[in-house]
Amino acid sequence: MDRSENGSESGLKLAEDIVPIGEFKAHLSERLRELRARRRPLVVTQNGRATAVVLSPEAFDRLTYQARFVQAVSRGLEQADAGEVMDHDEVFRRVEAQLGKPTRTKRR
């Protein structure tokens, strides 16, 4: 998630990104509004230990998309290692069987 050194999606800034639960509760609305602008997670602590990480919806979507992508690539690599592959012509035959042959459009 590290993108730049100016704070945008970079690593945690300890003074800004880790907050005790009491302070988090006292300033909840403000902290939630800041999430999108900060583009970094907020770590909430309880008794000196991290107990929660709060993300903006966009950051959560990015993380889940990345996880699904990595999982799909891993699954594909496992299938390739197991010899579960098909050649180009077979792929097109299957696609055409499901969707039909592509229609050509006239160019002007």
N, C-alpha and C positions, 0 to 999 in steps of 0.2 A: 504494500500500500504506500510505500515511500515514493513520493513524486518529486518533491523539491526541497531545498534547504530553507525556504522562506516560511515554513510552517504549514503549507498547504498539503494535506495528507501525508505529513511527515511523521516521524516517531513522536511519542508522547513528550509533552513539555511538562515536567513534574510540577512546577509551580502553578500551572493552569489546568492541567488535565486530570489531576487526582484530587478528589474532594471527599471529606468526611460526610457520612450520611446525614448528620444534623444540618450541616451547611447546605447540602443538596436539597433537603426537605424545605429549609427556610427560603431558598432561592430557586425553587423548582421551575417556575414559569420562565424566569430569566435564563436559567441553564438550558432548558429545552429550546428556547428561541436561538440561543447561541450555537447549537449543534450544527445547523446547516452552514452557517458562516465559517465556523472553525474548521470544518471538514476533518476533524479528528475525534476519536471516541473519548468519552468521559468515563474515568474509572471512579467508582464510588467505594469508599472504604467503610468498614465497621470494625471497631476495636483494633484499628491499625492494619487491618487486612483487607485486600480487595474482595468485594462481595458482589459487584455487578459492573458491567460495562454497558454504557448507554450510547447508542448509535443513532444517527439520522436515518430516516427511511431509505434515502438514496444510498447511504453507505451499506446498510443491510442488504439492499437489492444487489449492489455490486459484489458483495462478499458471497451471497448465495449463488449468483450467476457464475462467478469464478469457480466456486466449488462444484457446480453442476458441469461446467466445462472441463475441469480437471478430471472429474469422474468419467465423463464420456470419452475423453482421450485415453485414460487408463484402461477403460473397458475395450476400446478399439485396439490398443497395443496388446492386451491380453489375448484378444481374438486373433490378431495377426501372429503372435507367438505360437498359438495353438493350431495354426494353419487354417483357421476359419476365414479365408479370404476368397474373393471372386474377382475375375478379370473384368476389365472395362466393358467388353461386349455383354457379359452376363448381367452386369448392373443395368445397362441400357435395356436389355430384354425384359428384365423384371419391372423397370420403371414403365416401359411402354405397355406391359401387360396390365399394370395397375391403372395407369393414367391415360393410356392410348398414345398413338403416335402424335408428335407435336405437329401443329399446323404451321405452315409457312405464310408469312404475311408479305405482300408485295411492297417493294421499296419504291418510293417515288423519285 
